[in-house]
Amino acid sequence: MTAWWKGLISSFRYACEGVGFALRTQRNMRIHFLSGFSLIVLMLILPFTFVQLAMLFACMALVICMELMNTAVEQMIDLVQPSPHPLAKAAKDTAAAAVLVAAVFAVCTGGLIVIPVWLELHTEAETVWKWMVTSVPGILFLVGNGYVMMHQLAWFQAKYEPKQEDSN
């Protein structure tokens, strides 16, 4: 094997180690992967067009990429500035906000794509089995993504909500 191939294989191995690190250490990355998995299951069940599939994959990849970048930024800041600093906080918060914007975009885009396909298939359902196959995964997808969005928004609100001092 040539040095070029060995270097390429090493690059892929390092990238996989980065994804593994993010999955092991970042709760939100695990949530994004779970949402992505549920989306892939939904993609296998519902009759999406090629363009719709491409948009759904792009949204999924965008959120995961932003979470990976957020993890990299946080780790680098922790390495360079281990003690609390206002600029370090601002950088971490800005990176987290980028993930939040990507997640909101993905859920909105996914909803605009998934809901009409699901409703169309649901209204055309002729048998109970077809209705079950189309409605249960659809409801799970919508509830799961709603949970992720509420989780992200609650985290964002808790992070920026002013701390109340105890009056005692």
Secondary structure, DSSP 4 states (H G I P E B T S, - for coil): --HHHHHHHHHHHHHHHHHHHHHHH-HHHHHHHHHHHHHHHHHHHS---HHHHHHHHHHHHHHHHHHHHHHHHHHHHHHH--S--HHHHHHHHHHHHHHHHHHHHHHHHHHHHHHHHHHHHHHT--SHHHHHHHHHHHHHHHHHHHHHHHHHHHHHHHHHSPPPPP--
